[in-house]
């Protein structure tokens, strides 16, 4: 099963987004990671790499990020990890929900889950 990692500058935000996505994701592994590792705001590559390892069941991981250094640190974590992982260019909450639903399919791949996450870019709310 494809796993998910939600990266935010806020640990609380990452946990909340993972919680919402988890409601739709069944048994999908969704790992939240956020903050600077010392209780403040920010992101760190080491924490993201640990989350990649936790989320991976062998089928790879799709990473959703909030902004700025989350992207940069996720790229570093992916480069240094042995996990097959990709970053979805998607709104983090809507993308995480779409990805969680897509990951429940027995035919899910990293690419198909990322595509569904990225499909959230076009979702209108009103």
Wavefront OBJ file of the C-alpha trace (Angstrom):
o trace
v 0.000 0.000 0.000
v 1.246 3.492 -0.877
v 1.883 5.618 2.201
v 1.598 9.349 2.742
v 3.708 11.905 4.559
v 2.235 15.299 5.421
v 4.870 17.992 5.973
v 3.995 21.332 7.535
v 5.883 24.088 9.286
v 3.520 23.423 12.185
v 3.469 20.025 13.872
v -0.124 20.708 14.923
v -1.173 21.477 11.348
v 0.533 18.328 10.021
v -1.210 16.209 12.651
v -4.607 17.760 11.891
v -4.260 17.297 8.140
v -3.179 13.683 8.648
v -6.159 13.155 10.932
v -8.627 14.490 8.344
v -7.043 12.455 5.532
v -7.006 9.396 7.774
v -10.782 9.508 8.016
v -10.899 8.778 4.279
v -7.790 6.620 3.977
v -8.740 3.403 5.715
v -5.530 1.520 6.510
v -3.304 3.925 4.572
v -0.205 4.850 6.552
v -0.217 8.615 6.957
v 2.685 10.156 8.855
v 2.547 13.800 9.934
v 5.794 15.676 10.390
v 6.239 19.325 11.218
v 8.116 21.839 13.224
v 11.801 22.456 13.656
v 12.439 19.492 15.947
v 12.732 21.779 18.965
v 9.102 22.767 19.427
v 9.143 25.710 17.014
v 7.930 26.328 13.494
v 9.866 25.042 10.516
v 10.818 21.776 8.867
v 13.829 19.495 9.075
v 14.954 16.905 6.550
v 15.836 14.304 9.205
v 12.294 14.292 10.574
v 10.864 13.963 7.083
v 13.194 11.070 6.307
v 12.059 9.291 9.492
v 8.420 9.816 8.448
v 9.170 8.356 4.998
v 10.499 5.206 6.644
v 7.417 4.956 8.883
v 4.934 5.487 6.047
v 6.529 3.059 3.591
v 5.141 -0.461 3.412
v 7.215 -1.264 0.336
v 5.037 0.410 -2.303
v 6.406 3.921 -1.879
v 5.256 7.199 -0.399
v 3.606 10.375 -1.647
v 4.669 13.514 0.222
v 2.419 16.545 0.637
v 4.010 19.811 1.725
v 2.734 23.188 2.828
v 5.263 25.690 1.433
v 8.809 26.969 1.071
v 11.399 25.054 3.040
v 9.038 22.100 3.415
v 9.591 21.441 -0.289
v 13.352 21.842 -0.033
v 13.651 19.640 3.063
v 11.346 16.996 1.581
v 13.542 16.877 -1.529
v 16.638 16.400 0.652
v 14.916 13.683 2.681
v 13.838 11.827 -0.459
v 17.359 12.023 -1.908
v 18.927 10.566 1.242
v 16.249 7.926 1.856
v 15.994 4.455 0.374
v 12.209 4.874 0.120
v 10.637 5.418 -3.301
v 8.911 8.750 -2.736
v 7.571 11.698 -4.718
v 6.287 15.133 -3.785
v 2.790 16.011 -4.950
v 2.333 19.551 -6.267
v -1.011 19.890 -4.530
v -2.825 21.849 -1.848
v -1.797 20.045 1.300
v -5.208 19.331 2.883
v -7.264 18.632 -0.222
v -4.364 16.775 -1.797
v -3.893 14.629 1.304
v -7.574 13.665 1.318
v -7.530 12.795 -2.402
v -4.281 10.857 -1.973
v -5.610 8.948 1.031
v -8.672 7.843 -0.920
v -6.566 6.872 -3.947
v -4.144 4.908 -1.772
v -6.945 2.581 -0.648
v -7.106 1.026 -4.126
v -5.415 -2.339 -4.485
v -4.027 -1.027 -7.784
v -2.583 2.176 -6.303
v 0.916 3.217 -7.311
v 2.989 6.169 -6.205
v 2.249 7.782 -9.553
v -1.527 7.220 -9.415
v -1.749 8.490 -5.832
v 0.301 11.575 -6.700
v -1.945 12.248 -9.708
v -5.029 12.155 -7.508
v -3.416 14.461 -4.960
v -2.541 16.902 -7.731
v -6.088 16.742 -9.093
v -7.090 18.665 -5.959
v -5.536 21.810 -7.441
v -8.656 22.291 -9.523
v -11.240 21.707 -6.801
v -13.579 24.659 -6.368
v -15.093 25.224 -2.952
v -17.993 27.433 -3.970
l 1 2 3 4 5 6 7 8 9 10 11 12 13 14 15 16 17 18 19 20 21 22 23 24 25 26 27 28 29 30 31 32 33 34 35 36 37 38 39 40 41 42 43 44 45 46 47 48 49 50 51 52 53 54 55 56 57 58 59 60 61 62 63 64 65 66 67 68 69 70 71 72 73 74 75 76 77 78 79 80 81 82 83 84 85 86 87 88 89 90 91 92 93 94 95 96 97 98 99 100 101 102 103 104 105 106 107 108 109 110 111 112 113 114 115 116 117 118 119 120 121 122 123 124 125 126
